[in-house]
């Protein structure tokens, strides 16, 4: 019998415990670990999935490290835009490393368990780093707004102190937005079953296993997701509205194309991020449609971090030129 089916059968007796009775029994049968169900229908392809996702993970690390190194080492890329890009690449490495290593281990291991503390920690880092990414994307939109709408004052406005403040605010903002929600989740009772229908400890499937009243947690989760996603999206839309209004007044078609080209990579990344995360989190009931959510989560946690450095580099002539110069110098 496949390990995923065995875990499901082991959890069935506990699944019959009513929520009210489960709350009474919480002290006697508290769950100490969870089983990450992952993709049970693809269990027979475990080794192939391991190789594919390992290759994607290594490409993600390599691509983002290259972006960090070249934007730090070459003086031509010492501008606010590349400072934000370097910070974003570092965030991407941290973000994907919270999820992928455990997922890789589960593809080839019979033991798919994760401790309660480990699950809460993974959920915290995943969510806090994810929030930081959205806050940083909003900051990058503001940077593009200042660069295009106030080009003569750009370096004065977006000086080193301002850029550092915006990046640190993104990092600490992720922590402060999520810490209260995670503390509430850590105090929920989990009486069984302990099979988590996901490949990592996301909030929806985790909360669905609780035998406590989860109304407050679900409401706070929805509120945080709405504030972060829609709030940062509003800043981005407002910034690009001013950008479009400014660009269309430029008389030269060549200059208009040049102005839009500096924003195109950012817009592509924004579309992928906001599209997937609004689908996953801006819903009142997180436990609905978990199978669909897993597919979207793969895009958000595995595919997008791999694509981002290639989107930013292959569509950026200045980065390509620096890479060419570096390769030619080594030869």
C-alpha positions as CSV (number, residue, x, y, z in Angstrom):
1,X,0.0,0.0,0.0
2,X,1.4,3.5,-0.9
3,X,2.6,5.5,2.0
4,X,0.1,8.3,1.3
5,X,-2.9,5.8,1.4
6,X,-1.6,4.3,4.6
7,X,-1.5,7.7,6.3
8,X,-5.0,8.4,5.1
9,X,-6.4,5.1,6.5
10,X,-4.6,5.7,9.8
11,X,-6.2,9.1,10.1
12,X,-9.8,8.0,9.4
13,X,-10.9,7.0,12.9
14,X,-9.8,10.4,14.3
15,X,-11.6,12.1,11.4
16,X,-15.0,11.0,12.9
17,X,-14.5,12.9,16.1
18,X,-17.0,15.9,16.1
19,X,-15.5,19.3,16.5
20,X,-17.1,19.9,19.9
21,X,-15.9,16.5,21.3
22,X,-12.5,17.1,19.8
23,X,-12.1,20.3,21.8
24,X,-12.9,18.3,25.0
25,X,-10.3,15.6,24.1
26,X,-7.6,18.1,23.0
27,X,-5.6,17.6,26.1
28,X,-5.7,13.9,25.8
29,X,-5.0,13.5,22.0
30,X,-3.1,16.6,20.9
31,X,-1.3,16.1,17.5
32,X,2.5,16.3,17.9
33,X,3.3,16.0,14.2
34,X,1.7,16.3,10.8
35,X,1.9,14.2,7.6
36,X,2.4,16.3,4.5
37,X,0.2,14.4,2.0
38,X,1.7,16.2,-1.0
39,X,0.6,14.7,-4.3
40,X,-0.7,11.2,-3.5
41,X,-1.8,10.5,-7.1
42,X,1.8,11.0,-8.3
43,X,3.4,9.0,-5.6
44,X,4.7,6.4,-8.1
45,X,6.6,9.3,-9.8
46,X,8.4,10.4,-6.6
47,X,12.0,10.0,-7.9
48,X,11.2,11.8,-11.2
49,X,9.5,14.6,-9.4
50,X,12.5,14.8,-7.1
51,X,14.9,15.3,-10.0
52,X,12.7,17.8,-11.8
53,X,12.2,20.0,-8.7
54,X,15.8,19.7,-7.7
55,X,16.9,21.0,-11.1
56,X,14.4,23.9,-10.8
57,X,15.6,24.7,-7.2
58,X,19.2,24.7,-8.3
59,X,18.3,27.0,-11.3
60,X,16.5,29.3,-8.9
61,X,19.5,29.5,-6.6
62,X,21.9,30.0,-9.4
63,X,19.9,32.6,-11.2
64,X,19.2,34.7,-8.1
65,X,22.8,34.5,-7.0
66,X,24.0,35.7,-10.4
67,X,21.6,38.7,-10.1
68,X,22.9,39.5,-6.6
69,X,26.6,39.2,-7.6
70,X,26.5,41.2,-10.8
71,X,24.3,44.0,-9.4
72,X,26.7,44.3,-6.4
73,X,30.0,43.9,-8.2
74,X,29.5,46.2,-11.3
75,X,29.4,49.9,-10.6
76,X,27.1,50.5,-13.6
77,X,24.4,48.7,-11.7
78,X,24.8,50.6,-8.5
79,X,21.4,52.4,-8.9
80,X,18.3,52.2,-6.7
81,X,16.5,49.9,-9.2
82,X,19.2,47.3,-9.0
83,X,19.5,47.7,-5.2
84,X,15.8,46.7,-5.0
85,X,16.3,43.9,-7.5
86,X,19.3,42.5,-5.5
87,X,17.1,42.6,-2.3
88,X,14.3,40.9,-4.1
89,X,16.6,38.1,-5.4
90,X,17.8,37.5,-1.9
91,X,14.2,37.3,-0.7
92,X,13.4,34.8,-3.4
93,X,16.2,32.5,-2.3
94,X,15.0,32.6,1.3
95,X,11.4,32.2,0.3
96,X,11.8,29.1,-1.9
97,X,14.3,27.5,0.5
98,X,11.6,27.5,3.2
99,X,9.5,25.1,1.1
100,X,11.5,23.2,-1.5
101,X,14.1,21.3,0.5
102,X,11.4,19.6,2.7
103,X,9.3,18.9,-0.5
104,X,12.3,17.3,-2.1
105,X,12.9,15.1,0.9
106,X,9.2,14.0,0.9
107,X,9.4,13.0,-2.8
108,X,12.0,10.2,-2.0
109,X,11.2,9.4,1.6
110,X,8.6,7.2,3.2
111,X,8.6,9.4,6.3
112,X,6.6,12.5,5.3
113,X,6.0,13.8,8.8
114,X,6.8,17.3,10.1
115,X,6.8,18.2,13.8
116,X,4.1,20.6,15.1
117,X,6.8,23.2,15.9
118,X,8.5,22.7,12.5
119,X,5.1,23.1,10.7
120,X,4.4,26.4,12.6
121,X,7.9,27.7,11.8
122,X,7.6,26.8,8.1
123,X,4.2,28.6,7.9
124,X,5.6,31.6,9.7
125,X,8.7,32.0,7.4
126,X,6.7,31.2,4.3
127,X,4.0,33.9,5.1
128,X,6.3,36.5,6.5
129,X,8.8,36.3,3.5
130,X,5.8,36.3,1.1
131,X,4.4,39.5,2.7
132,X,7.9,41.0,2.5
133,X,8.0,40.2,-1.2
134,X,4.8,42.0,-1.9
135,X,5.8,45.0,0.1
136,X,9.1,45.1,-1.8
137,X,7.3,44.8,-5.1
138,X,5.3,47.8,-4.1
139,X,8.5,49.7,-3.2
140,X,9.9,48.8,-6.6
141,X,6.8,50.3,-8.3
142,X,7.3,53.5,-6.4
143,X,11.0,53.5,-7.5
144,X,9.9,53.2,-11.2
145,X,7.4,56.0,-10.6
146,X,10.1,58.4,-9.3
147,X,12.5,57.3,-12.1
148,X,10.1,58.1,-14.9
149,X,8.1,61.0,-13.5
150,X,10.9,62.8,-11.8
151,X,14.1,61.7,-13.7
152,X,16.1,64.8,-12.8
153,X,15.5,64.4,-9.1
154,X,15.6,60.6,-9.1
155,X,18.9,60.0,-7.5
156,X,18.3,62.7,-4.9
157,X,14.9,61.3,-3.9
158,X,15.8,57.6,-4.0
159,X,19.1,58.0,-2.1
160,X,20.8,55.2,-0.2
161,X,19.1,56.0,3.1
162,X,15.6,56.0,1.5
163,X,16.2,52.8,-0.4
164,X,17.6,51.0,2.7
165,X,14.6,52.2,4.8
166,X,12.1,50.9,2.2
167,X,13.9,47.5,2.0
168,X,14.0,47.2,5.8
169,X,10.4,48.2,6.1
170,X,9.5,45.4,3.7
171,X,11.4,42.8,5.8
172,X,10.1,43.9,9.2
173,X,6.6,44.5,7.7
174,X,6.4,40.8,6.8
175,X,7.2,39.9,10.4
176,X,4.7,42.3,12.0
177,X,1.9,41.4,9.7
178,X,2.2,37.6,10.3
179,X,3.4,37.2,13.9
180,X,-0.1,37.7,15.4
181,X,-1.7,35.3,13.0
182,X,0.9,32.6,13.7
183,X,0.5,33.0,17.4
184,X,-3.2,32.4,17.1
185,X,-2.7,29.3,15.0
186,X,-0.1,27.9,17.4
187,X,-2.7,28.0,20.2
188,X,-5.3,26.0,18.2
189,X,-6.1,22.5,19.3
190,X,-5.4,19.7,16.8
191,X,-7.1,16.4,17.9
192,X,-6.7,14.4,14.6
193,X,-6.5,13.6,11.8
194,X,-3.0,14.8,11.3
195,X,-2.8,14.4,7.5
196,X,-2.2,17.8,6.0
197,X,-3.5,18.0,2.4
198,X,-0.6,20.0,1.0
199,X,3.1,19.7,0.2
200,X,3.9,22.3,2.9
201,X,2.3,23.9,6.0
202,X,0.1,26.5,4.4
203,X,-2.6,28.1,6.5
204,X,-5.7,26.7,4.7
205,X,-5.1,23.0,5.1
206,X,-3.5,23.5,8.5
207,X,-6.5,25.4,9.9
208,X,-8.8,22.8,8.4
209,X,-7.3,20.1,10.7
210,X,-8.0,22.1,13.9
211,X,-10.8,20.9,16.3
212,X,-11.0,24.4,17.8
213,X,-13.2,27.3,16.7
214,X,-11.2,28.8,13.8
215,X,-13.5,31.7,12.9
216,X,-11.1,34.3,14.4
217,X,-8.1,32.8,12.7
218,X,-9.8,32.6,9.3
219,X,-11.1,36.1,9.6
220,X,-7.7,37.5,10.6
221,X,-6.1,35.5,7.8
222,X,-8.5,36.9,5.2
223,X,-8.0,40.4,6.6
224,X,-4.2,40.2,6.5
225,X,-4.2,38.8,3.0
226,X,-6.6,41.5,1.8
227,X,-4.6,44.3,3.4
228,X,-1.3,43.1,2.1
229,X,-2.3,42.0,-1.4
230,X,-4.8,44.6,-2.2
231,X,-3.0,47.4,-0.3
232,X,0.3,46.8,-2.1
233,X,-1.6,46.3,-5.4
234,X,-3.2,49.7,-4.9
235,X,0.2,51.3,-4.5
236,X,1.4,49.6,-7.6
237,X,-1.6,50.5,-9.7
238,X,-1.4,54.1,-8.6
239,X,2.3,54.3,-9.4
240,X,1.8,52.8,-12.8
241,X,-1.1,55.1,-13.5
242,X,1.1,58.1,-13.0
243,X,3.8,56.4,-15.1
244,X,1.5,55.8,-18.0
245,X,0.1,59.3,-17.8
246,X,3.7,60.6,-17.9
247,X,4.9,58.3,-20.7
248,X,2.1,59.1,-23.1
249,X,3.0,62.7,-23.0
250,X,6.6,62.0,-24.2
251,X,6.7,63.2,-27.9
252,X,9.3,60.7,-29.0
253,X,8.1,57.2,-29.8
254,X,11.6,55.8,-29.1
255,X,11.7,57.4,-25.7
256,X,8.2,56.1,-24.9
257,X,9.3,52.5,-25.7
258,X,12.4,53.0,-23.7
259,X,10.4,54.2,-20.7
260,X,8.0,51.3,-20.9
261,X,10.8,48.7,-21.4
262,X,12.2,49.6,-18.0
263,X,8.9,48.6,-16.4
264,X,7.9,45.6,-18.5
265,X,9.9,43.0,-16.4
266,X,8.4,44.3,-13.2
267,X,4.9,44.2,-14.6
268,X,5.3,40.5,-15.7
269,X,6.5,39.5,-12.2
270,X,3.7,41.5,-10.6
271,X,1.1,39.8,-12.7
272,X,2.3,36.3,-11.8
273,X,2.6,37.1,-8.1
274,X,-0.7,38.9,-7.6
275,X,-2.7,36.5,-9.8
276,X,-1.6,33.4,-7.9
277,X,-1.7,34.8,-4.4
278,X,-5.1,36.6,-4.7
279,X,-6.5,33.3,-5.9
280,X,-4.9,31.4,-3.0
281,X,-5.6,33.8,-0.1
282,X,-8.2,36.5,-0.7
283,X,-11.0,34.1,0.0
284,X,-13.1,33.8,3.2
285,X,-12.9,30.0,3.3
286,X,-9.4,28.7,2.9
287,X,-10.3,25.1,3.2
288,X,-12.3,25.0,0.0
289,X,-10.6,23.8,-3.2
290,X,-7.3,22.7,-1.7
291,X,-6.4,20.5,-4.6
292,X,-6.6,23.5,-7.0
293,X,-4.7,25.6,-4.5
294,X,-1.8,23.1,-4.5
295,X,-1.3,23.5,-8.2
296,X,-1.3,27.3,-7.9
297,X,1.1,27.0,-4.9
298,X,3.6,25.2,-7.1
299,X,3.6,28.1,-9.5
300,X,4.0,30.6,-6.6
301,X,6.7,28.7,-4.6
302,X,8.7,26.8,-7.2
303,X,8.2,28.1,-10.8
304,X,8.0,31.9,-10.2
305,X,11.2,32.1,-8.1
306,X,13.0,30.3,-10.9
307,X,11.6,32.6,-13.7
308,X,12.1,35.9,-12.0
309,X,15.9,36.3,-12.4
310,X,15.6,35.3,-16.1
311,X,12.7,37.7,-16.6
312,X,14.6,40.6,-15.1
313,X,18.0,39.8,-16.8
314,X,16.9,38.6,-20.3
315,X,14.6,41.6,-20.7
316,X,17.2,44.1,-19.4
317,X,19.8,45.3,-21.9
318,X,22.0,46.8,-19.2
319,X,22.2,43.5,-17.3
320,X,22.9,41.6,-20.5
321,X,25.7,44.0,-21.4
322,X,27.3,43.6,-17.9
323,X,27.0,39.8,-18.3
324,X,28.6,39.9,-21.7
325,X,31.4,42.2,-20.5
326,X,32.1,39.8,-17.5
327,X,32.2,36.8,-19.7
328,X,34.5,38.5,-22.3
329,X,36.8,39.7,-19.5
330,X,37.2,36.2,-18.1
331,X,38.1,34.9,-21.6
